[in-house]
């Protein structure tokens, strides 16, 4: 089953690459000539893509989302108010508004994806400073790291979905969810600070 899944992932990654390349063209046009290593020949006096993106972003994501907890039972109104305060505090703590900004921008160019769940330290998915063990999280997934069953025709027909992420080597070696016979053979991925990162490069 794992071999079949990896084969399906390789096929989906090949098909998905064309969409990522088109997205990258629009992103480069949005950020302009000053955000690339070698510059860009694009010298338009008005960046219409960047202007439209900023307008849509402000219209779709305003202030921090607010939770309203109501109940028809008078005895539960105090608990509802406390729940409302706690959830609003949580949304601010996990930087949910900024995550919405990122997902909205991704959706404008290709697809916007959230990864939502309850964070556990053993999972090793925390790459930021806003996730604590035992706390819910809602993190954007970059389209370059997103992969799904591309042969499905509707979302409810997707048979598998996932994303790539980096994690500290020691967490990978100690993670009980990984294959015990293989996790201690893991080695640190080499990083060349002089290399140009390729967001479309395939990874296992």
Buried (B, 14 or more C-beta within 10 A) or exposed (E): EEEEEEEBBEEBBEEBEEBBEEBBEBBBBBBBBEEEEEEEEEEEEEBEBEEEBEEBBEEBBEEEEEEEBEEEEEEEEEEBEEBBEEBBEBBEEBBBBEBBBBBBBBBBBBBBBBBEEEBBEEBBBBEEEBBEEEBBBBBBBEBBBBBBBBEBEEEEEEEEBBBEBEEEEEBBEEBEEBEEEEBEEEEEEEEEEEEEEEEEEEEE
